[in-house]
Amino acid sequence: MTKKSVQFGIPLLISAGLLAGCSSNDSGTGSSASPTTSVVASSTMTPGGSGSATEVAQVDPNTASQSQIQAAFEAAGVSNAGKWAKEVTEYGPYSPDTISDTLTKELGKYGIDQQTLDTILSVLAPQ
Protein backbone atom coordinates (compact mmCIF):
# COMPACT_ATOMS: atom_id res chain seq x y z
CA MET A 1 0.00 0.00 0.00
CA THR A 2 1.44 3.38 -0.90
CA LYS A 3 1.92 6.19 1.58
CA LYS A 4 -0.65 8.31 -0.27
CA SER A 5 -3.36 5.67 -0.02
CA VAL A 6 -2.63 5.28 3.69
CA GLN A 7 -2.85 9.06 4.14
CA PHE A 8 -6.30 9.17 2.57
CA GLY A 9 -7.60 5.70 3.39
CA ILE A 10 -7.14 5.60 7.14
CA PRO A 11 -8.69 9.03 7.91
CA LEU A 12 -11.55 8.23 5.53
CA LEU A 13 -12.28 4.93 7.26
CA ILE A 14 -12.01 6.48 10.71
CA SER A 15 -14.29 9.37 9.74
CA ALA A 16 -16.82 7.07 8.13
CA GLY A 17 -16.83 4.83 11.19
CA LEU A 18 -17.24 7.74 13.57
CA LEU A 19 -19.99 9.28 11.52
CA ALA A 20 -21.80 5.98 11.06
CA GLY A 21 -21.66 5.40 14.80
CA CYS A 22 -23.36 8.73 15.38
CA SER A 23 -26.32 8.03 13.11
CA SER A 24 -29.57 6.58 14.35
CA ASN A 25 -31.90 3.98 12.89
CA ASP A 26 -34.52 4.54 15.58
CA SER A 27 -37.87 5.35 14.05
CA GLY A 28 -39.68 5.51 17.38
CA THR A 29 -42.25 8.13 18.13
CA GLY A 30 -40.53 9.53 21.22
CA SER A 31 -40.90 13.19 22.06
CA SER A 32 -37.29 14.13 21.34
CA ALA A 33 -35.83 13.81 17.88
CA SER A 34 -32.12 13.23 17.57
CA PRO A 35 -30.28 14.52 14.51
CA THR A 36 -28.75 11.99 12.16
CA THR A 37 -25.82 12.19 9.84
CA SER A 38 -25.88 10.59 6.42
CA VAL A 39 -22.63 9.01 5.34
CA VAL A 40 -21.56 7.94 1.89
CA ALA A 41 -18.05 6.60 1.56
CA SER A 42 -16.45 4.63 -1.20
CA SER A 43 -13.12 4.29 -2.89
CA THR A 44 -11.79 2.56 -5.93
CA MET A 45 -8.49 0.94 -6.67
CA THR A 46 -6.53 2.04 -9.69
CA PRO A 47 -4.97 -0.63 -11.92
CA GLY A 48 -1.56 0.01 -10.32
CA GLY A 49 -2.95 -1.03 -6.96
CA SER A 50 -2.85 2.34 -5.23
CA GLY A 51 -6.07 3.52 -3.62
CA SER A 52 -7.76 6.60 -5.00
CA ALA A 53 -10.71 8.10 -3.17
CA THR A 54 -13.47 8.89 -5.63
CA GLU A 55 -16.03 9.86 -3.02
CA VAL A 56 -15.62 10.88 0.57
CA ALA A 57 -17.94 10.82 3.52
CA GLN A 58 -20.83 13.23 3.07
CA VAL A 59 -22.46 14.91 6.02
CA ASP A 60 -25.65 16.90 6.46
CA PRO A 61 -24.45 20.30 7.68
CA ASN A 62 -27.84 20.90 9.33
CA THR A 63 -27.53 17.94 11.70
CA ALA A 64 -23.81 17.12 11.92
CA SER A 65 -21.72 18.62 14.69
CA GLN A 66 -18.85 20.96 13.89
CA SER A 67 -16.39 18.18 14.76
CA GLN A 68 -18.15 15.74 12.41
CA ILE A 69 -18.00 18.29 9.60
CA GLN A 70 -14.33 18.92 10.35
CA ALA A 71 -13.57 15.18 10.26
CA ALA A 72 -15.30 14.86 6.88
CA PHE A 73 -13.35 17.86 5.54
CA GLU A 74 -10.07 16.38 6.80
CA ALA A 75 -10.88 13.04 5.16
CA ALA A 76 -11.51 14.90 1.89
CA GLY A 77 -8.15 16.68 2.16
CA VAL A 78 -9.47 20.18 2.93
CA SER A 79 -6.69 22.30 4.42
CA ASN A 80 -7.59 24.29 7.53
CA ALA A 81 -10.62 22.03 7.99
CA GLY A 82 -11.38 23.33 11.47
CA LYS A 83 -11.76 26.91 10.29
CA TRP A 84 -14.03 25.95 7.39
CA ALA A 85 -16.13 23.62 9.57
CA LYS A 86 -16.68 26.49 12.02
CA GLU A 87 -17.77 28.82 9.22
CA VAL A 88 -20.09 26.22 7.66
CA THR A 89 -21.70 25.63 11.05
CA GLU A 90 -22.10 29.37 11.61
CA TYR A 91 -23.91 30.11 8.34
CA GLY A 92 -26.46 27.25 8.44
CA PRO A 93 -29.11 26.00 8.09
CA TYR A 94 -28.86 25.02 4.44
CA SER A 95 -31.16 23.61 1.79
CA PRO A 96 -29.95 21.57 -1.19
CA ASP A 97 -30.99 24.44 -3.48
CA THR A 98 -29.17 27.25 -1.68
CA ILE A 99 -26.04 25.73 -0.11
CA SER A 100 -23.77 26.44 -3.07
CA ASP A 101 -24.73 30.11 -3.39
CA THR A 102 -24.70 30.67 0.37
CA LEU A 103 -21.27 29.15 0.94
CA THR A 104 -19.78 30.76 -2.17
CA LYS A 105 -20.83 34.13 -0.78
CA GLU A 106 -20.03 33.56 2.90
CA LEU A 107 -16.76 31.62 2.56
CA GLY A 108 -15.69 33.95 -0.24
CA LYS A 109 -15.38 36.67 2.41
CA TYR A 110 -12.40 34.74 3.76
CA GLY A 111 -10.65 34.34 0.40
CA ILE A 112 -11.39 30.64 -0.08
CA ASP A 113 -9.97 29.23 -3.30
CA GLN A 114 -12.31 27.54 -5.80
CA GLN A 115 -10.80 24.06 -5.37
CA THR A 116 -11.29 24.14 -1.59
CA LEU A 117 -14.84 25.46 -1.99
CA ASP A 118 -15.64 22.70 -4.50
CA THR A 119 -14.27 20.05 -2.12
CA ILE A 120 -16.29 21.45 0.78
CA LEU A 121 -19.46 21.47 -1.31
CA SER A 122 -18.83 17.86 -2.38
CA VAL A 123 -18.70 16.80 1.28
CA LEU A 124 -21.88 18.60 2.38
CA ALA A 125 -25.27 17.05 1.62
CA PRO A 126 -28.09 18.99 3.29
CA GLN A 127 -31.39 17.14 3.59
MDTraj code that builds the backbone (N, CA, C; nanometers):
import mdtraj as md
import numpy as np

residues = "MET THR LYS LYS SER VAL GLN PHE GLY ILE PRO LEU LEU ILE SER ALA GLY LEU LEU ALA GLY CYS SER SER ASN ASP SER GLY THR GLY SER SER ALA SER PRO THR THR SER VAL VAL ALA SER SER THR MET THR PRO GLY GLY SER GLY SER ALA THR GLU VAL ALA GLN VAL ASP PRO ASN THR ALA SER GLN SER GLN ILE GLN ALA ALA PHE GLU ALA ALA GLY VAL SER ASN ALA GLY LYS TRP ALA LYS GLU VAL THR GLU TYR GLY PRO TYR SER PRO ASP THR ILE SER ASP THR LEU THR LYS GLU LEU GLY LYS TYR GLY ILE ASP GLN GLN THR LEU ASP THR ILE LEU SER VAL LEU ALA PRO GLN".split()
xyz = np.array([
    [0.0862, -0.1167, 0.0000],
    [0.0000, 0.0000, 0.0000],
    [0.0906, 0.1227, 0.0000],
    [0.0605, 0.2190, -0.0827],
    [0.1442, 0.3378, -0.0900],
    [0.1137, 0.4331, 0.0240],
    [0.2089, 0.5210, 0.0497],
    [0.1919, 0.6186, 0.1576],
    [0.0699, 0.7067, 0.1330],
    [0.0477, 0.7438, 0.0058],
    [-0.0650, 0.8314, -0.0267],
    [-0.1983, 0.7630, 0.0029],
    [-0.2093, 0.6338, -0.0288],
    [-0.3359, 0.5670, -0.0016],
    [-0.3575, 0.5500, 0.1481],
    [-0.2497, 0.5356, 0.2234],
    [-0.2632, 0.5280, 0.3686],
    [-0.3079, 0.6630, 0.4227],
    [-0.2500, 0.7720, 0.3683],
    [-0.2854, 0.9062, 0.4139],
    [-0.4339, 0.9343, 0.3945],
    [-0.4898, 0.8897, 0.2853],
    [-0.6305, 0.9169, 0.2574],
    [-0.7217, 0.8060, 0.3091],
    [-0.6761, 0.6832, 0.3039],
    [-0.7605, 0.5699, 0.3393],
    [-0.7931, 0.5609, 0.4866],
    [-0.6917, 0.5737, 0.5703],
    [-0.7138, 0.5599, 0.7140],
    [-0.8045, 0.6696, 0.7677],
    [-0.7766, 0.8002, 0.7395],
    [-0.8689, 0.9032, 0.7907],
    [-1.0106, 0.8866, 0.7364],
    [-1.0233, 0.8425, 0.6116],
    [-1.1555, 0.8225, 0.5530],
    [-1.2309, 0.7131, 0.6272],
    [-1.1628, 0.6024, 0.6544],
    [-1.2275, 0.4929, 0.7257],
    [-1.2632, 0.5325, 0.8685],
    [-1.1734, 0.6039, 0.9343],
    [-1.2014, 0.6480, 1.0707],
    [-1.3206, 0.7430, 1.0714],
    [-1.3192, 0.8401, 0.9800],
    [-1.4291, 0.9372, 0.9738],
    [-1.5612, 0.8683, 0.9438],
    [-1.5593, 0.7771, 0.8486],
    [-1.6825, 0.7074, 0.8128],
    [-1.7342, 0.6263, 0.9313],
    [-1.6427, 0.5610, 1.0026],
    [-1.6832, 0.4833, 1.1191],
    [-1.7403, 0.5701, 1.2294],
    [-1.6741, 0.6820, 1.2547],
    [-1.7239, 0.7738, 1.3574],
    [-1.8597, 0.8302, 1.3199],
    [-1.8732, 0.8698, 1.1952],
    [-1.9994, 0.9282, 1.1519],
    [-2.1106, 0.8243, 1.1502],
    [-2.0786, 0.7031, 1.1085],
    [-2.1800, 0.5983, 1.1058],
    [-2.2248, 0.5642, 1.2475],
    [-2.1321, 0.5681, 1.3415],
    [-2.1657, 0.5401, 1.4800],
    [-2.2548, 0.6456, 1.5421],
    [-2.2547, 0.7639, 1.4841],
    [-2.3357, 0.8735, 1.5378],
    [-2.4752, 0.8771, 1.4776],
    [-2.4997, 0.7990, 1.3742],
    [-2.6315, 0.8032, 1.3114],
    [-2.7282, 0.7127, 1.3868],
    [-2.8546, 0.7319, 1.3619],
    [-2.9571, 0.6583, 1.4348],
    [-3.0528, 0.5920, 1.3376],
    [-3.0896, 0.4685, 1.3681],
    [-3.1899, 0.3984, 1.2886],
    [-3.3235, 0.3951, 1.3606],
    [-3.3308, 0.4554, 1.4768],
    [-3.4517, 0.4538, 1.5585],
    [-3.5631, 0.5319, 1.4903],
    [-3.6733, 0.4662, 1.4659],
    [-3.7867, 0.5348, 1.4046],
    [-3.9011, 0.5465, 1.5042],
    [-3.8665, 0.5417, 1.6325],
    [-3.9676, 0.5509, 1.7379],
    [-4.0389, 0.6848, 1.7349],
    [-4.1447, 0.6916, 1.8116],
    [-4.2252, 0.8132, 1.8134],
    [-4.2030, 0.8917, 1.9410],
    [-4.0846, 0.8805, 1.9990],
    [-4.0527, 0.9526, 2.1215],
    [-4.0648, 1.1025, 2.1021],
    [-4.0670, 1.1747, 2.2134],
    [-4.0897, 1.3185, 2.2063],
    [-3.9662, 1.3968, 2.1658],
    [-3.8478, 1.3371, 2.1744],
    [-3.7292, 1.4129, 2.1335],
    [-3.6675, 1.3483, 2.0108],
    [-3.6429, 1.4301, 1.9117],
    [-3.5825, 1.3809, 1.7882],
    [-3.4332, 1.4038, 1.7965],
    [-3.3561, 1.3038, 1.7574],
    [-3.2120, 1.3231, 1.7567],
    [-3.1661, 1.3372, 1.6128],
    [-3.0748, 1.4309, 1.5870],
    [-3.0279, 1.4520, 1.4508],
    [-2.9467, 1.3328, 1.4026],
    [-2.9537, 1.3071, 1.2746],
    [-2.8754, 1.1992, 1.2162],
    [-2.7816, 1.2556, 1.1120],
    [-2.6813, 1.1798, 1.0823],
    [-2.5821, 1.2194, 0.9837],
    [-2.5801, 1.1137, 0.8751],
    [-2.5958, 1.1552, 0.7507],
    [-2.5884, 1.0588, 0.6423],
    [-2.4436, 1.0472, 0.5981],
    [-2.4013, 0.9248, 0.5711],
    [-2.2628, 0.9010, 0.5340],
    [-2.2588, 0.8205, 0.4061],
    [-2.1803, 0.8666, 0.3120],
    [-2.1562, 0.7937, 0.1894],
    [-2.0059, 0.7887, 0.1733],
    [-1.9496, 0.6696, 0.1716],
    [-1.8050, 0.6599, 0.1559],
    [-1.7740, 0.5443, 0.0627],
    [-1.6903, 0.5692, -0.0323],
    [-1.6452, 0.4626, -0.1201],
    [-1.5102, 0.5009, -0.1772],
    [-1.4388, 0.4020, -0.2220],
    [-1.3123, 0.4295, -0.2885],
    [-1.2913, 0.3220, -0.3934],
    [-1.2089, 0.3521, -0.4886],
    [-1.1793, 0.2557, -0.5929],
    [-1.0296, 0.2349, -0.5988],
    [-0.9905, 0.1227, -0.6506],
    [-0.8493, 0.0941, -0.6674],
    [-0.8128, 0.1185, -0.8130],
    [-0.7008, 0.1837, -0.8334],
    [-0.6526, 0.2045, -0.9689],
    [-0.5804, 0.0786, -1.0134],
    [-0.5615, 0.0590, -1.1453],
    [-0.4969, -0.0627, -1.1924],
    [-0.3602, -0.0869, -1.1288],
    [-0.2872, 0.0176, -1.0924],
    [-0.1556, 0.0014, -1.0320],
    [-0.1618, -0.0462, -0.8884],
    [-0.2808, -0.0521, -0.8302],
    [-0.2946, -0.1029, -0.6957],
    [-0.3005, 0.0049, -0.5890],
    [-0.2780, 0.1302, -0.6255],
    [-0.2846, 0.2342, -0.5228],
    [-0.4279, 0.2823, -0.5092],
    [-0.4697, 0.3087, -0.3880],
    [-0.6069, 0.3521, -0.3623],
    [-0.6270, 0.4961, -0.4041],
    [-0.7425, 0.5244, -0.4578],
    [-0.7762, 0.6599, -0.4995],
    [-0.9185, 0.6875, -0.4559],
    [-0.9363, 0.7805, -0.3670],
    [-1.0705, 0.8101, -0.3167],
    [-1.1503, 0.8830, -0.4234],
    [-1.2624, 0.8249, -0.4635],
    [-1.3471, 0.8893, -0.5631],
    [-1.4603, 0.9643, -0.4954],
    [-1.5019, 0.9182, -0.3802],
    [-1.6033, 0.9864, -0.3016],
    [-1.5580, 0.9832, -0.1570],
    [-1.5946, 1.0842, -0.0849],
    [-1.5615, 1.0878, 0.0567],
    [-1.6904, 1.0915, 0.1369],
    [-1.6765, 1.0786, 0.2657],
    [-1.7940, 1.0820, 0.3521],
    [-1.8689, 1.2130, 0.3315],
    [-1.9991, 1.2035, 0.3188],
    [-2.0830, 1.3226, 0.3074],
    [-2.1604, 1.3392, 0.4367],
    [-2.1731, 1.4624, 0.4797],
    [-2.2462, 1.4914, 0.6021],
    [-2.3530, 1.5963, 0.5753],
    [-2.4587, 1.5894, 0.6531],
    [-2.5648, 1.6897, 0.6461],
    [-2.5239, 1.8038, 0.7386],
    [-2.4931, 1.9207, 0.6841],
    [-2.4454, 2.0305, 0.7684],
    [-2.5514, 2.0839, 0.8644],
    [-2.6762, 2.0455, 0.8442],
    [-2.7837, 2.0901, 0.9327],
    [-2.7949, 2.0047, 1.0584],
    [-2.7417, 1.8831, 1.0548],
    [-2.7533, 1.7935, 1.1700],
    [-2.6191, 1.7485, 1.2254],
    [-2.5131, 1.7554, 1.1466],
    [-2.3807, 1.7122, 1.1924],
    [-2.3202, 1.8167, 1.2851],
    [-2.2417, 1.7700, 1.3799],
    [-2.1716, 1.8624, 1.4688],
    [-2.0537, 1.9248, 1.3936],
    [-2.0010, 2.0309, 1.4493],
    [-1.8852, 2.0962, 1.3885],
    [-1.7687, 1.9980, 1.3785],
    [-1.7490, 1.9144, 1.4801],
    [-1.6385, 1.8183, 1.4761],
    [-1.6616, 1.7103, 1.3704],
    [-1.7857, 1.6712, 1.3464],
    [-1.8147, 1.5738, 1.2407],
    [-1.7884, 1.6348, 1.1033],
    [-1.8261, 1.7604, 1.0861],
    [-1.8002, 1.8293, 0.9595],
    [-1.6499, 1.8427, 0.9393],
    [-1.5782, 1.8794, 1.0444],
    [-1.4331, 1.8923, 1.0351],
    [-1.3690, 1.7590, 0.9966],
    [-1.4123, 1.6497, 1.0578],
    [-1.3573, 1.5178, 1.0259],
    [-1.3815, 1.4822, 0.8793],
    [-1.4996, 1.5137, 0.8288],
    [-1.5299, 1.4863, 0.6879],
    [-1.4428, 1.5720, 0.5965],
    [-1.4217, 1.6988, 0.6329],
    [-1.3347, 1.7865, 0.5542],
    [-1.1917, 1.7338, 0.5544],
    [-1.1429, 1.6914, 0.6710],
    [-1.0072, 1.6376, 0.6802],
    [-0.9923, 1.5130, 0.5937],
    [-1.0925, 1.4259, 0.5969],
    [-1.0883, 1.3040, 0.5158],
    [-1.0864, 1.3363, 0.3670],
    [-1.1472, 1.4489, 0.3300],
    [-1.1507, 1.4901, 0.1892],
    [-1.0258, 1.5687, 0.1493],
    [-0.9391, 1.5975, 0.2464],
    [-0.8154, 1.6685, 0.2157],
    [-0.8265, 1.8196, 0.2185],
    [-0.9294, 1.8732, 0.2831],
    [-0.9467, 2.0184, 0.2928],
    [-0.8455, 2.0726, 0.3932],
    [-0.7630, 2.1681, 0.3493],
    [-0.6692, 2.2297, 0.4424],
    [-0.7444, 2.3282, 0.5312],
    [-0.6970, 2.3418, 0.6534],
    [-0.7593, 2.4290, 0.7527],
    [-0.9053, 2.3888, 0.7767],
    [-0.9269, 2.2588, 0.7875],
    [-1.0620, 2.2028, 0.7988],
    [-1.1387, 2.2572, 0.9184],
    [-1.0713, 2.2814, 1.0283],
    [-1.1379, 2.3329, 1.1475],
    [-1.2001, 2.4695, 1.1253],
    [-1.1255, 2.5563, 1.0583],
    [-1.1763, 2.6909, 1.0292],
    [-1.2999, 2.6829, 0.9402],
    [-1.2912, 2.6034, 0.8332],
    [-1.4028, 2.5955, 0.7387],
    [-1.5234, 2.5278, 0.8026],
    [-1.5007, 2.4275, 0.8882],
    [-1.6132, 2.3624, 0.9569],
    [-1.6848, 2.4623, 1.0476],
    [-1.6080, 2.5469, 1.1148],
    [-1.6677, 2.6488, 1.2018],
    [-1.7541, 2.7445, 1.1199],
    [-1.7027, 2.7882, 1.0054],
    [-1.7775, 2.8824, 0.9216],
    [-1.9030, 2.8175, 0.8639],
    [-1.8918, 2.6926, 0.8203],
    [-2.0087, 2.6221, 0.7659],
    [-2.1163, 2.6102, 0.8733],
    [-2.0754, 2.5758, 0.9941],
    [-2.1702, 2.5634, 1.1045],
    [-2.2372, 2.6979, 1.1338],
    [-2.1593, 2.8033, 1.1290],
    [-2.2098, 2.9374, 1.1609],
    [-2.3165, 2.9856, 1.0634],
    [-2.3013, 2.9545, 0.9345],
    [-2.3907, 3.0111, 0.8335],
    [-2.5112, 2.9239, 0.8005],
    [-2.5311, 2.8112, 0.8692],
    [-2.6456, 2.7254, 0.8436],
    [-2.7737, 2.7870, 0.8961],
    [-2.8863, 2.7260, 0.8786],
    [-2.9108, 2.5998, 0.8087],
    [-2.9087, 2.6169, 0.6564],
    [-2.8980, 2.5035, 0.5898],
    [-2.8863, 2.5020, 0.4442],
    [-2.9950, 2.4154, 0.3819],
    [-3.0292, 2.4477, 0.2582],
    [-3.1160, 2.3609, 0.1787],
    [-3.0329, 2.3150, 0.0592],
    [-3.0705, 2.2037, -0.0024],
    [-2.9950, 2.1571, -0.1192],
    [-2.9900, 2.2616, -0.2308],
    [-3.0927, 2.3446, -0.2406],
    [-3.0993, 2.4440, -0.3481],
    [-3.0131, 2.5671, -0.3235],
    [-2.9856, 2.5993, -0.1981],
    [-2.9167, 2.7253, -0.1681],
    [-2.7766, 2.7103, -0.1119],
    [-2.7330, 2.5891, -0.0792],
    [-2.6044, 2.5733, -0.0114],
    [-2.4877, 2.6268, -0.0938],
    [-2.4877, 2.5999, -0.2230],
    [-2.3767, 2.6442, -0.3071],
    [-2.3656, 2.7961, -0.3096],
    [-2.4757, 2.8643, -0.3347],
    [-2.4735, 3.0108, -0.3387],
    [-2.4377, 3.0703, -0.2027],
    [-2.4957, 3.0150, -0.0973],
    [-2.4703, 3.0673, 0.0372],
    [-2.3233, 3.0538, 0.0743],
    [-2.2664, 2.9344, 0.0542],
    [-2.1270, 2.9151, 0.0938],
    [-2.0301, 2.9870, 0.0011],
    [-2.0632, 2.9991, -0.1267],
    [-1.9781, 3.0764, -0.2174],
    [-1.9683, 3.2200, -0.1675],
    [-2.0808, 3.2753, -0.1276],
    [-2.0834, 3.4133, -0.0776],
    [-2.0126, 3.4250, 0.0576],
    [-2.0522, 3.3422, 0.1530],
    [-2.0026, 3.3561, 0.2900],
    [-1.8560, 3.3155, 0.3043],
    [-1.8154, 3.2042, 0.2445],
    [-1.6758, 3.1619, 0.2557],
    [-1.5856, 3.2466, 0.1668],
    [-1.6439, 3.3048, 0.0626],
    [-1.5691, 3.3954, -0.0244],
    [-1.5167, 3.5162, 0.0505],
    [-1.5836, 3.5541, 0.1582],
    [-1.5383, 3.6665, 0.2408],
    [-1.4004, 3.6397, 0.3012],
    [-1.3662, 3.5127, 0.3134],
    [-1.2400, 3.4737, 0.3756],
    [-1.1344, 3.4349, 0.2720],
    [-1.1622, 3.4606, 0.1459],
    [-1.0651, 3.4336, 0.0402],
    [-1.0460, 3.2864, 0.0078],
    [-1.1504, 3.2068, 0.0223],
    [-1.1393, 3.0640, -0.0080],
    [-1.1121, 3.0448, -0.1569],
    [-1.0236, 2.9506, -0.1892],
    [-0.9975, 2.9233, -0.3305],
    [-1.1042, 2.8280, -0.3845],
    [-1.1223, 2.8295, -0.5161],
    [-1.2306, 2.7541, -0.5797],
    [-1.2188, 2.6043, -0.5552],
    [-1.0973, 2.5499, -0.5576],
    [-1.0801, 2.4061, -0.5369],
    [-1.1249, 2.3655, -0.3957],
    [-1.0875, 2.4444, -0.2963],
    [-1.1287, 2.4145, -0.1588],
    [-1.2802, 2.4254, -0.1452],
    [-1.3384, 2.5290, -0.2035],
    [-1.4838, 2.5457, -0.1994],
    [-1.5536, 2.4268, -0.2657],
    [-1.5041, 2.3842, -0.3807],
    [-1.5639, 2.2698, -0.4501],
    [-1.5560, 2.1429, -0.3649],
    [-1.4426, 2.1225, -0.2980],
    [-1.4273, 2.0049, -0.2125],
    [-1.5245, 2.0111, -0.0955],
    [-1.5347, 2.1279, -0.0333],
    [-1.6285, 2.1455, 0.0784],
    [-1.7711, 2.1160, 0.0330],
    [-1.8096, 2.1699, -0.0809],
    [-1.9457, 2.1474, -0.1314],
    [-1.9701, 2.0002, -0.1635],
    [-1.8654, 1.9278, -0.2059],
    [-1.8829, 1.7857, -0.2375],
    [-1.9026, 1.7015, -0.1116],
    [-1.8576, 1.7522, 0.0020],
    [-1.8704, 1.6801, 0.1284],
    [-2.0062, 1.7052, 0.1942],
    [-2.0642, 1.8210, 0.1702],
    [-2.1881, 1.8597, 0.2377],
    [-2.3113, 1.8168, 0.1583],
    [-2.4040, 1.7531, 0.2255],
    [-2.5272, 1.7054, 0.1620],
    [-2.6462, 1.7386, 0.2515],
    [-2.6947, 1.8634, 0.2441],
    [-2.8087, 1.8994, 0.3294],
    [-2.9345, 1.8245, 0.2871],
    [-3.0138, 1.7872, 0.3859],
    [-3.1388, 1.7144, 0.3589],
    [-3.2559, 1.8087, 0.3615],
])
top = md.Topology()
chain = top.add_chain()
for i, resn in enumerate(residues, 1):
    res = top.add_residue(resn, chain, resSeq=i)
    for name in ("N", "CA", "C"):
        top.add_atom(name, md.element.get_by_symbol(name[0]), res)
traj = md.Trajectory(xyz[None], top)
